Amino acid sequence: MADNTTQIEDNRTEGEFFDSKGQITDIDMNCVEQLTDGLVDLYVPQVHLFEYTLNELVSDQQSLITAMERELQSTSSDGLRDQLNQTLNKVPLYQQKVNNLEREMRALQSKCSKLSKRAYRLAEQREKREMDRLEQKRREIEREKQLEAKRAK
């Protein structure tokens, strides 16, 4: 390890593997094959997993495309389109009917509210008249008792 050079396994210095242009020279092909095999062995399982997953996705995508094409064909028939157009053309008519019903319901609710208030007022008036009548009757009875008491004296 002299002159700041690193020793390689076969007692060559680092500089012996490179020429003056910085290109690699004199490489052990066995070593290159082992390194390549190690690198490939490292990535082959992941590549197979990705390949399997990709094949599944492609298969699922193809199934989805087929289903969409069938759905498109079934909905693109003229009869269904005409039926859909007729139904959509009825929407404004039914919207108007719903609006009319809502307006009528609000009017009926308002009338019911007014009638309920009127019925409450009439019941209070009737109860007040009945109380006044009973009070008048009580006064008359008391007055008669006082007159009888005066006559009895």
Residue frames as a rotation matrix with the C-alpha (Angstrom) as fourth column:
MET 1
0.569 0.822 0.000 0.00
0.822 -0.569 0.000 0.00
0.000 0.000 -1.000 0.00
ALA 2
-0.347 -0.779 -0.523 2.65
0.644 -0.603 0.471 2.45
-0.682 -0.173 0.710 -0.99
ASP 3
-0.984 -0.175 0.026 2.21
0.147 -0.729 0.668 5.71
-0.098 0.661 0.744 -2.86
ASN 4
-0.480 0.869 -0.121 -1.52
-0.505 -0.386 -0.772 6.02
-0.718 -0.309 0.624 -1.96
THR 5
-0.396 0.395 -0.829 -2.55
-0.763 0.362 0.536 3.26
0.512 0.845 0.158 -4.36
THR 6
0.242 0.564 0.789 -4.95
-0.866 0.492 -0.086 0.53
-0.437 -0.663 0.608 -3.34
GLN 7
-0.843 -0.533 0.074 -4.09
-0.473 0.800 0.369 -3.12
-0.256 0.276 -0.927 -3.68
ILE 8
0.248 0.864 -0.438 -6.48
-0.945 0.316 0.088 -5.34
0.214 0.392 0.895 -5.63
GLU 9
0.775 0.166 0.610 -6.85
-0.437 0.838 0.327 -9.08
-0.457 -0.520 0.722 -4.89
ASP 10
0.848 -0.455 0.272 -4.42
0.530 0.732 -0.428 -10.27
-0.004 0.507 0.862 -7.54
ASN 11
0.173 -0.827 -0.535 -1.74
0.667 -0.301 0.681 -7.85
-0.724 -0.475 0.500 -6.30
ARG 12
-0.296 -0.213 0.931 -2.35
0.854 -0.496 0.158 -5.32
0.428 0.842 0.329 -9.04
THR 13
-0.770 0.065 -0.634 -2.68
0.315 -0.827 -0.466 -1.68
-0.555 -0.559 0.617 -8.26
GLU 14
0.215 0.964 -0.158 -5.76
0.350 -0.227 -0.909 0.25
-0.912 0.140 -0.386 -9.22
GLY 15
0.147 -0.217 -0.965 -3.97
-0.675 -0.735 0.062 1.95
-0.723 0.642 -0.255 -12.05
GLU 16
-0.816 -0.552 0.171 -3.20
-0.275 0.632 0.724 -1.32
-0.508 0.544 -0.668 -13.82
PHE 17
-0.299 0.784 0.544 -6.89
0.708 0.564 -0.425 -1.83
-0.640 0.258 -0.724 -14.79
PHE 18
0.772 0.573 -0.273 -7.15
0.291 -0.701 -0.651 1.51
-0.565 0.423 -0.708 -16.62
ASP 19
0.065 -0.746 0.662 -5.20
0.990 -0.032 -0.134 2.85
0.121 0.665 0.737 -19.57
SER 20
-0.815 -0.507 -0.280 -4.07
0.543 -0.837 -0.065 6.43
-0.201 -0.204 0.958 -20.04
LYS 21
-0.725 0.618 0.305 -7.48
-0.178 -0.595 0.784 7.43
0.666 0.514 0.541 -21.43
GLY 22
-0.589 0.490 0.643 -9.32
-0.772 -0.105 -0.627 6.05
-0.239 -0.865 0.440 -18.38
GLN 23
0.319 0.680 -0.660 -10.68
-0.817 0.550 0.172 2.99
0.480 0.484 0.732 -20.22
ILE 24
0.516 -0.058 0.855 -10.80
-0.613 0.672 0.416 -0.40
-0.598 -0.739 0.311 -18.52
THR 25
0.146 -0.528 -0.836 -8.16
-0.809 0.423 -0.409 -2.89
0.570 0.736 -0.365 -19.63
ASP 26
-0.636 -0.557 -0.534 -7.26
-0.253 0.804 -0.538 -6.44
0.729 -0.206 -0.652 -18.71
ILE 27
-0.116 0.693 0.712 -10.50
-0.992 -0.053 -0.110 -7.54
-0.039 -0.719 0.694 -16.99
ASP 28
-0.955 -0.136 0.264 -11.06
-0.168 0.980 -0.103 -11.07
-0.244 -0.143 -0.959 -15.80
MET 29
-0.521 0.790 -0.322 -14.11
-0.566 -0.038 0.823 -12.24
0.638 0.612 0.467 -17.76
ASN 30
-0.392 0.348 -0.851 -14.95
0.581 0.811 0.064 -14.82
0.713 -0.469 -0.520 -15.09
CYS 31
-0.781 0.048 -0.622 -15.24
0.523 -0.495 -0.694 -12.02
-0.341 -0.868 0.361 -12.59
VAL 32
-0.827 0.492 -0.272 -17.45
-0.560 -0.762 0.325 -10.00
-0.047 0.421 0.906 -14.95
GLU 33
-0.409 0.693 -0.593 -19.74
-0.146 0.592 0.792 -13.02
0.901 0.410 -0.141 -15.50
GLN 34
-0.473 0.204 -0.857 -20.06
0.816 0.468 -0.339 -13.65
0.332 -0.860 -0.388 -11.78
LEU 35
-0.864 0.146 -0.483 -20.87
0.131 -0.860 -0.493 -10.01
-0.487 -0.489 0.723 -11.10
THR 36
-0.700 0.626 -0.344 -23.40
-0.642 -0.341 0.686 -9.96
0.313 0.701 0.641 -13.94
ASP 37
-0.371 0.558 -0.742 -25.02
0.266 0.830 0.491 -13.19
0.890 -0.015 -0.456 -12.75
GLY 38
-0.657 0.084 -0.750 -25.24
0.750 -0.028 -0.660 -11.82
-0.077 -0.996 -0.045 -9.20
LEU 39
-0.868 0.327 -0.373 -26.81
-0.302 -0.945 -0.127 -8.61
-0.394 0.003 0.919 -10.42
VAL 40
-0.533 0.691 -0.489 -29.31
-0.518 0.191 0.834 -10.48
0.669 0.698 0.257 -12.60
ASP 41
-0.451 0.340 -0.825 -30.15
0.596 0.803 0.004 -12.91
0.664 -0.490 -0.564 -9.78
LEU 42
-0.862 0.087 -0.499 -30.84
0.378 -0.545 -0.748 -9.89
-0.337 -0.834 0.437 -7.59
TYR 43
-0.665 0.575 -0.477 -33.42
-0.604 -0.789 -0.110 -8.38
-0.440 0.215 0.872 -9.96
VAL 44
-0.848 0.321 -0.422 -34.99
-0.160 0.604 0.781 -11.45
0.506 0.730 -0.460 -11.65
PRO 45
-0.606 0.686 -0.402 -37.57
0.794 0.496 -0.351 -12.18
-0.042 -0.532 -0.846 -8.85
GLN 46
-0.368 0.469 -0.803 -38.75
0.121 -0.832 -0.541 -8.57
-0.922 -0.296 0.250 -8.86
VAL 47
-0.742 0.066 -0.667 -38.97
-0.647 -0.327 0.688 -8.56
-0.173 0.943 0.286 -12.65
HIS 48
-0.834 0.463 -0.299 -41.03
0.290 0.831 0.475 -11.77
0.469 0.310 -0.827 -12.59
LEU 49
-0.437 0.688 -0.580 -43.32
0.747 -0.082 -0.660 -10.26
-0.501 -0.722 -0.478 -9.96
PHE 50
-0.448 0.238 -0.862 -43.75
-0.343 -0.936 -0.080 -7.10
-0.826 0.260 0.501 -12.02
GLU 51
-0.883 0.089 -0.460 -44.39
-0.425 0.263 0.866 -9.19
0.198 0.961 -0.194 -15.12
TYR 52
-0.702 0.649 -0.295 -47.06
0.684 0.729 -0.026 -11.24
0.198 -0.220 -0.955 -13.32
THR 53
-0.309 0.579 -0.754 -48.72
0.485 -0.587 -0.649 -8.11
-0.818 -0.566 -0.099 -11.92
LEU 54
-0.616 0.024 -0.787 -48.62
-0.559 -0.717 0.416 -6.40
-0.555 0.697 0.455 -15.28
ASN 55
-0.914 0.303 -0.269 -50.20
-0.013 0.642 0.767 -9.44
0.405 0.705 -0.582 -16.97
GLU 56
-0.480 0.771 -0.418 -52.98
0.850 0.292 -0.438 -9.42
-0.216 -0.566 -0.796 -14.35
LEU 57
-0.320 0.324 -0.890 -53.61
0.038 -0.935 -0.354 -5.72
-0.947 -0.147 0.287 -14.92
VAL 58
-0.816 -0.006 -0.577 -53.70
-0.565 -0.200 0.801 -6.18
-0.121 0.980 0.160 -18.69
SER 59
-0.817 0.538 -0.210 -56.14
0.443 0.817 0.368 -9.06
0.369 0.208 -0.906 -18.29
ASP 60
-0.300 0.711 -0.636 -58.38
0.760 -0.225 -0.610 -7.04
-0.577 -0.666 -0.472 -15.95
GLN 61
-0.486 0.065 -0.872 -58.21
-0.325 -0.939 0.111 -4.07
-0.812 0.337 0.477 -18.28
GLN 62
-0.936 0.144 -0.323 -59.19
-0.269 0.304 0.914 -6.24
0.229 0.942 -0.245 -21.24
SER 63
-0.581 0.762 -0.287 -62.16
0.808 0.583 -0.088 -7.62
0.100 -0.283 -0.954 -19.28
LEU 64
-0.238 0.455 -0.858 -63.23
0.402 -0.758 -0.514 -4.09
-0.884 -0.467 -0.003 -18.40
ILE 65
-0.729 -0.075 -0.681 -62.94
-0.522 -0.582 0.623 -2.93
-0.443 0.809 0.385 -22.01
THR 66
-0.894 0.417 -0.165 -65.02
0.195 0.693 0.694 -5.88
0.404 0.589 -0.700 -23.16
ALA 67
-0.349 0.792 -0.501 -67.71
0.897 0.129 -0.422 -5.18
-0.269 -0.597 -0.756 -20.56
MET 68
-0.344 0.181 -0.921 -67.78
-0.002 -0.981 -0.192 -1.50
-0.939 -0.064 0.338 -21.50
GLU 69
-0.906 -0.004 -0.423 -68.12
-0.420 -0.101 0.902 -2.33
-0.047 0.995 0.090 -25.18
ARG 70
-0.692 0.702 -0.168 -71.04
0.641 0.705 0.304 -4.67
0.332 0.103 -0.938 -24.42
GLU 71
-0.198 0.614 -0.764 -72.69
0.723 -0.435 -0.537 -1.99
-0.662 -0.658 -0.358 -22.29
LEU 72
-0.593 -0.088 -0.800 -72.15
-0.325 -0.884 0.338 0.59
-0.737 0.460 0.496 -25.00
GLN 73
-0.947 0.247 -0.203 -73.69
-0.102 0.370 0.923 -1.68
0.303 0.896 -0.326 -27.62
SER 74
-0.481 0.818 -0.317 -76.69
0.868 0.494 -0.042 -2.46
0.122 -0.295 -0.948 -25.43
THR 75
-0.052 0.472 -0.880 -77.37
0.544 -0.725 -0.421 1.20
-0.837 -0.501 -0.219 -24.68
SER 76
-0.738 -0.301 -0.604 -76.73
-0.258 -0.701 0.665 2.44
-0.623 0.647 0.440 -28.15
SER 77
-0.653 0.571 0.498 -79.78
0.757 0.524 0.391 0.74
-0.038 0.632 -0.774 -29.62
ASP 78
-0.797 0.333 0.504 -82.30
-0.020 -0.848 0.529 3.20
0.604 0.412 0.683 -31.06
GLY 79
0.168 0.936 -0.308 -85.22
0.370 0.229 0.900 1.90
0.914 -0.266 -0.308 -28.99
LEU 80
0.155 -0.186 -0.970 -83.49
0.988 0.011 0.156 2.62
-0.018 -0.983 0.185 -25.71
ARG 81
-0.860 -0.510 -0.027 -82.34
0.506 -0.858 0.086 6.01
-0.067 0.060 0.996 -26.91
ASP 82
-0.492 0.762 0.421 -85.89
-0.004 -0.486 0.874 6.94
0.870 0.428 0.243 -27.96
GLN 83
0.399 0.650 -0.646 -87.28
0.634 0.314 0.707 5.69
0.662 -0.692 -0.287 -24.67
LEU 84
-0.242 -0.588 -0.772 -84.68
0.946 -0.320 -0.053 7.69
-0.216 -0.743 0.634 -22.76
ASN 85
-0.940 -0.088 0.330 -85.46
0.211 -0.910 0.358 10.83
0.269 0.406 0.873 -24.78
GLN 86
-0.056 0.992 0.116 -89.20
0.162 -0.106 0.981 10.42
0.985 0.074 -0.155 -24.12
THR 87
0.378 0.147 -0.914 -88.57
0.892 0.208 0.402 10.03
0.249 -0.967 -0.053 -20.42
LEU 88
-0.585 -0.679 -0.444 -86.28
0.761 -0.649 -0.011 13.07
-0.280 -0.344 0.896 -20.33
ASN 89
-0.758 0.374 0.534 -88.87
0.111 -0.733 0.672 15.10
0.642 0.569 0.514 -22.25
LYS 90
0.287 0.917 -0.276 -91.44
0.457 0.122 0.881 14.32
0.842 -0.379 -0.384 -19.52
VAL 91
-0.367 -0.526 -0.767 -89.20
0.915 -0.055 -0.400 15.73
0.169 -0.849 0.501 -16.79
PRO 92
-0.969 -0.002 0.246 -90.30
-0.025 -0.994 -0.107 19.40
0.245 -0.109 0.963 -17.21
LEU 93
-0.122 0.992 -0.015 -93.97
-0.285 -0.021 0.958 18.36
0.951 0.121 0.286 -17.16
TYR 94
0.372 0.231 -0.899 -93.54
0.667 0.607 0.432 16.43
0.646 -0.760 0.071 -13.92
GLN 95
-0.706 -0.640 -0.302 -91.42
0.688 -0.522 -0.504 19.25
0.166 -0.564 0.809 -12.49
GLN 96
-0.718 0.519 0.464 -94.32
-0.353 -0.846 0.399 21.64
0.600 0.122 0.791 -13.14
LYS 97
0.288 0.854 -0.433 -96.76
0.016 0.448 0.894 19.21
0.958 -0.264 0.116 -11.52
VAL 98
-0.050 -0.399 -0.916 -94.53
0.928 0.320 -0.190 18.94
0.369 -0.859 0.354 -8.45
ASN 99
-0.940 -0.312 0.138 -94.30
0.260 -0.918 -0.299 22.74
0.220 -0.245 0.944 -8.24
ASN 100
-0.305 0.913 0.270 -98.10
-0.429 -0.385 0.817 23.04
0.850 0.134 0.510 -8.48
LEU 101
0.393 0.436 -0.810 -98.57
0.448 0.679 0.582 20.42
0.803 -0.591 0.071 -5.75
GLU 102
-0.482 -0.642 -0.596 -96.09
0.853 -0.186 -0.488 22.22
0.202 -0.743 0.637 -3.51
ARG 103
-0.884 0.201 0.422 -97.92
-0.173 -0.980 0.103 25.52
0.434 0.018 0.901 -4.05
GLU 104
0.106 0.987 -0.121 -101.27
-0.283 0.147 0.948 23.88
0.953 -0.067 0.295 -3.26
MET 105
0.190 -0.094 -0.977 -99.83
0.778 0.622 0.091 22.22
0.600 -0.777 0.191 -0.16
ARG 106
-0.844 -0.510 -0.166 -98.50
0.510 -0.670 -0.539 25.56
0.164 -0.540 0.826 1.10
ALA 107
-0.577 0.712 0.400 -101.91
-0.479 -0.692 0.540 27.17
0.661 0.120 0.741 0.49
LEU 108
0.367 0.731 -0.576 -103.67
0.065 0.597 0.799 24.33
0.928 -0.331 0.171 2.33
GLN 109
-0.215 -0.527 -0.822 -101.20
0.894 0.233 -0.382 24.56
0.393 -0.817 0.421 5.19
SER 110
-0.954 -0.108 0.281 -101.81
0.033 -0.966 -0.257 28.29
0.299 -0.236 0.925 5.44
LYS 111
-0.133 0.984 0.121 -105.60
-0.507 -0.172 0.844 27.74
0.852 0.051 0.522 5.48
CYS 112
0.326 0.216 -0.920 -105.26
0.517 0.774 0.365 25.03
0.791 -0.595 0.140 8.12
SER 113
-0.647 -0.638 -0.418 -103.13
0.715 -0.316 -0.624 27.31
0.266 -0.702 0.661 10.25
LYS 114
-0.810 0.408 0.421 -105.68
-0.383 -0.912 0.146 30.14
0.443 -0.043 0.895 9.96
LEU 115
0.189 0.935 -0.299 -108.57
-0.300 0.345 0.889 27.79
0.935 -0.079 0.346 10.72
SER 116
0.019 -0.269 -0.963 -106.72
0.774 0.613 -0.156 26.39
0.633 -0.743 0.219 13.70
LYS 117
-0.931 -0.362 -0.044 -106.11
0.320 -0.753 -0.575 29.89
0.175 -0.549 0.817 15.08
ARG 118
-0.486 0.829 0.278 -109.76
-0.600 -0.547 0.584 30.82
0.636 0.117 0.763 14.49
ALA 119
0.301 0.589 -0.750 -110.95
0.150 0.747 0.647 27.63
0.942 -0.307 0.137 16.20
TYR 120
-0.424 -0.533 -0.732 -108.70
0.822 0.113 -0.558 28.41
0.380 -0.838 0.391 19.18
ARG 121
-0.964 0.096 0.248 -110.07
-0.154 -0.962 -0.226 31.98
0.217 -0.256 0.942 19.40
LEU 122
-0.117 0.991 -0.066 -113.67
-0.534 -0.007 0.845 30.73
0.837 0.135 0.530 19.13
ALA 123
0.156 0.119 -0.981 -113.04
0.574 0.797 0.188 28.15
0.804 -0.593 0.056 21.85
GLU 124
-0.794 -0.479 -0.375 -111.59
0.587 -0.439 -0.680 30.86
0.161 -0.760 0.629 24.10
GLN 125
-0.751 0.584 0.307 -114.62
-0.521 -0.811 0.268 33.12
0.405 0.042 0.913 23.41
ARG 126
0.159 0.839 -0.520 -117.04
-0.180 0.542 0.821 30.26
0.971 -0.037 0.237 24.09
GLU 127
-0.140 -0.295 -0.945 -115.21
0.820 0.501 -0.278 29.42
0.555 -0.814 0.172 27.32
LYS 128
-0.975 -0.222 0.021 -115.26
0.183 -0.849 -0.495 33.09
0.128 -0.479 0.869 28.34
ARG 129
-0.383 0.910 0.159 -119.01
-0.616 -0.380 0.690 33.34
0.688 0.166 0.707 27.61
GLU 130
0.258 0.457 -0.851 -119.61
0.275 0.810 0.518 30.18
0.926 -0.368 0.083 29.62
MET 131
-0.540 -0.525 -0.658 -117.56
0.792 -0.053 -0.608 31.56
0.284 -0.850 0.444 32.52
ASP 132
-0.928 0.250 0.277 -119.45
-0.276 -0.959 -0.059 34.87
0.251 -0.131 0.959 32.31
ARG 133
-0.027 0.974 -0.226 -122.79
-0.418 0.195 0.887 33.00
0.908 0.118 0.402 32.26
LEU 134
0.115 0.017 -0.993 -121.78
0.685 0.723 0.092 30.90
0.719 -0.691 0.071 35.28
GLU 135
-0.850 -0.459 -0.259 -120.58
0.511 -0.595 -0.621 34.03
0.131 -0.660 0.740 37.11
GLN 136
-0.655 0.691 0.304 -123.87
-0.539 -0.710 0.452 35.79
0.529 0.132 0.838 36.30
LYS 137
0.235 0.753 -0.614 -125.80
-0.019 0.635 0.772 32.77
0.972 -0.170 0.164 37.56
ARG 138
-0.271 -0.417 -0.867 -123.71
0.849 0.320 -0.420 32.67
0.453 -0.850 0.268 40.74
ARG 139
-0.983 -0.096 0.156 -124.40
0.033 -0.932 -0.362 36.39
0.180 -0.350 0.919 41.32
GLU 140
-0.257 0.964 0.074 -128.12
-0.558 -0.210 0.803 35.90
0.789 0.165 0.591 40.80
ILE 141
0.252 0.309 -0.917 -128.16
0.460 0.795 0.395 33.02
0.851 -0.521 0.058 43.29
GLU 142
-0.612 -0.541 -0.576 -126.22
0.766 -0.226 -0.602 35.09
0.195 -0.810 0.553 45.82
ARG 143
-0.872 0.351 0.343 -128.53
-0.319 -0.936 0.145 38.04
0.372 0.017 0.928 45.26
GLU 144
0.101 0.950 -0.296 -131.58
-0.259 0.313 0.914 35.87
0.961 -0.016 0.278 45.82
LYS 145
-0.002 -0.164 -0.987 -130.02
0.823 0.561 -0.094 34.54
0.569 -0.812 0.134 49.03
GLN 146
-0.925 -0.360 -0.123 -129.43
0.368 -0.765 -0.529 38.10
0.097 -0.535 0.840 50.23
LEU 147
-0.529 0.809 0.257 -133.02
-0.558 -0.560 0.612 39.06
0.639 0.180 0.748 49.37
GLU 148
0.298 0.620 -0.726 -134.35
0.179 0.711 0.680 36.04
0.937 -0.333 0.101 51.22
ALA 149
-0.390 -0.513 -0.764 -132.12
0.856 0.104 -0.506 36.88
0.339 -0.852 0.399 54.16
LYS 150
-0.968 0.088 0.234 -133.52
-0.135 -0.973 -0.190 40.45
0.211 -0.215 0.953 54.21
ARG 151
-0.121 0.991 -0.062 -137.09
-0.521 -0.010 0.854 39.15
0.845 0.136 0.517 53.99
ALA 152
0.154 0.132 -0.979 -136.44
0.553 0.810 0.196 36.70
0.819 -0.571 0.052 56.75
LYS 153
-0.825 -0.495 -0.274 -135.36
0.508 -0.436 -0.743 39.48
0.248 -0.752 0.611 59.10
